[in-house]
């Protein structure tokens, strides 16, 4: 993780306990997706790196929760980020474009209902996305990557952590 850079995608580990919605959705994923069930390390929360400062601090963009929405979260160093994986997804990250995108979306509201739509589309194999001015962490990263020119999830599908991780890791 020493070579992290602006534009990298970050995925934090699925919490072991305490997040009922995450547990329920993860069980549904495991039931329908063998690749998810087979994972020993399951990610859940996502963000992207906005910049790495000369001090070693790492500024990220994350859709945190219903109260805070999308905001900048700064870590003192890589170790402070906790149990996460960092993916170099973008081919040619443009710092100016990353800064602009993060600034434009900082303060966006959190999309609580997206979880309901994600579960429905996944359970019934539906292909649609609800586009609004609210974002979950999955939507935040998916839309960021698309804007940067390298789509992670199709625009007409609700973003799903299992599909995102598979694509980032080159799993078919």
C-alpha positions as a printed Julia matrix, in Angstrom:
172×3 Matrix{Float64}:
   0.0     0.0     0.0
   3.04    2.27   -0.05
   2.46    3.38   -3.64
  -1.04    4.75   -3.18
  -2.04    7.7    -5.32
  -4.91   10.02   -6.07
  -7.75    8.25   -7.86
  -7.16    4.86   -6.24
 -10.26    2.99   -5.07
 -10.39    1.85   -1.43
 -12.5    -0.95   -0.04
 -12.79   -1.53    3.7
 -13.59   -4.93    5.18
 -17.17   -5.98    5.93
 -17.76   -5.36    9.65
 -17.73   -8.56   11.71
 -20.65   -7.38   13.85
 -22.96   -4.46   14.4
 -24.2    -3.55   10.92
 -27.47   -5.43   10.41
 -28.12   -4.12    6.9
 -24.62   -5.08    5.76
 -25.02   -8.56    7.27
 -28.38   -9.14    5.56
 -27.19   -7.91    2.17
 -23.96   -9.91    2.46
 -25.98  -13.08    3.15
 -28.13  -12.42    0.08
 -24.95  -11.95   -1.97
 -23.49  -15.21   -0.65
 -26.73  -17.02   -1.47
 -26.78  -15.83   -5.1
 -23.1   -15.27   -5.92
 -20.61  -18.14   -5.38
 -17.66  -15.76   -5.81
 -18.87  -13.71   -2.83
 -19.43  -16.78   -0.67
 -15.92  -18.04   -1.51
 -14.18  -14.83   -0.44
 -12.23  -15.03    2.8
 -11.88  -11.22    2.86
 -15.14   -9.48    2.05
 -15.07   -5.76    1.47
 -18.0    -3.5     2.14
 -17.44    0.23    2.52
 -15.79    2.14   -0.34
 -14.13    5.41   -1.09
 -11.45    6.86   -3.3
  -8.24    8.77   -2.68
  -8.51   12.45   -3.47
  -4.87   13.24   -2.7
  -1.84   12.13   -0.73
  -0.26   15.1     1.05
   3.48   15.68    1.5
   2.96   15.01    5.23
   1.78   11.47    4.41
  -1.83   12.28    5.22
  -4.37   10.69    2.9
  -7.49   12.61    1.9
 -10.36   10.39    0.78
 -13.92   10.87   -0.44
 -16.53    8.65    1.2
 -20.3     8.49    1.47
 -20.23    8.04    5.22
 -23.81    7.89    6.54
 -27.22    9.53    6.43
 -26.1    12.39    8.68
 -22.82   13.3     6.93
 -23.41   12.14    3.36
 -20.43   12.39    1.02
 -17.46   14.04    2.68
 -13.69   14.21    2.82
 -12.15   11.9     5.41
  -8.46   12.39    6.15
  -6.17    9.74    7.62
  -2.77   10.46    9.18
  -1.19    7.59    7.23
  -1.96    4.25    5.58
  -1.99    2.38    8.91
  -4.73    4.7    10.21
  -7.01    3.58    7.36
  -7.57    0.2     9.03
  -8.44   -3.07    7.33
  -8.78   -2.08    3.69
  -7.5    -2.84    0.22
  -6.41   -0.2    -2.25
  -6.86   -0.71   -5.98
  -5.12    1.16   -8.79
  -8.1     1.19  -11.15
  -7.69    4.37  -13.16
  -5.15    4.36  -15.98
  -4.12    8.03  -15.9
  -5.5     9.81  -12.84
  -5.8    13.56  -13.38
  -5.36   15.41  -10.07
  -7.21   18.52  -11.24
 -10.2    16.49  -12.4
 -10.17   14.44   -9.17
 -10.1    17.61   -7.04
 -12.96   19.12   -9.07
 -15.1    15.99   -8.86
 -14.55   15.6    -5.1
 -15.36   19.27   -4.47
 -18.55   19.09   -6.57
 -19.83   16.02   -4.69
 -18.67   16.86   -1.2
 -21.88   17.41    0.76
 -24.11   15.18   -1.4
 -26.74   13.44    0.69
 -26.6     9.74    1.56
 -28.87    7.42   -0.45
 -30.44    5.18    2.21
 -33.11    3.84   -0.2
 -30.45    2.62   -2.64
 -30.01   -0.49   -0.49
 -33.66   -1.42   -1.0
 -33.35   -0.95   -4.78
 -30.06   -2.85   -4.86
 -31.6    -5.84   -3.05
 -34.66   -5.84   -5.32
 -32.64   -5.59   -8.55
 -30.25   -8.29   -7.39
 -32.86  -10.75   -6.13
 -34.98  -10.48   -9.27
 -32.12  -10.09  -11.8
 -33.35   -6.67  -12.9
 -31.16   -4.2   -14.77
 -31.98   -0.65  -13.74
 -30.51    2.11  -11.67
 -32.17    4.95   -9.88
 -30.24    8.14  -10.54
 -30.71   10.96   -8.06
 -28.6    13.49   -6.21
 -27.91   11.09   -3.32
 -25.17    8.47   -3.06
 -24.12    5.39   -1.13
 -20.42    4.66   -0.89
 -20.76    2.19   -3.79
 -22.47    4.83   -5.95
 -19.88    7.43   -4.96
 -16.99    5.26   -6.22
 -18.82    3.92   -9.28
 -19.81    7.4   -10.46
 -16.33    8.78   -9.72
 -14.63    6.08  -11.81
 -17.1     6.63  -14.66
 -16.43   10.38  -14.61
 -12.67    9.69  -14.67
 -13.14    7.64  -17.85
 -12.93    4.05  -16.6
 -16.31    2.62  -15.69
 -16.36    0.11  -12.85
 -20.1    -0.68  -12.97
 -22.55   -0.04  -15.8
 -24.52    3.16  -15.39
 -27.82    1.31  -15.82
 -27.21   -1.06  -12.85
 -27.28   -0.41   -9.14
 -23.65   -0.7    -7.96
 -22.94   -3.92   -6.06
 -19.84   -4.58   -3.96
 -19.35   -8.16   -5.18
 -19.33   -7.11   -8.84
 -17.1    -4.14   -8.1
 -14.53   -6.23   -6.22
 -14.56   -8.91   -8.93
 -13.88   -6.31  -11.6
 -11.15   -4.58   -9.59
  -9.48   -7.96   -9.03
  -9.97   -9.25  -12.57
 -12.32  -12.07  -11.5
 -14.76  -13.18  -14.2
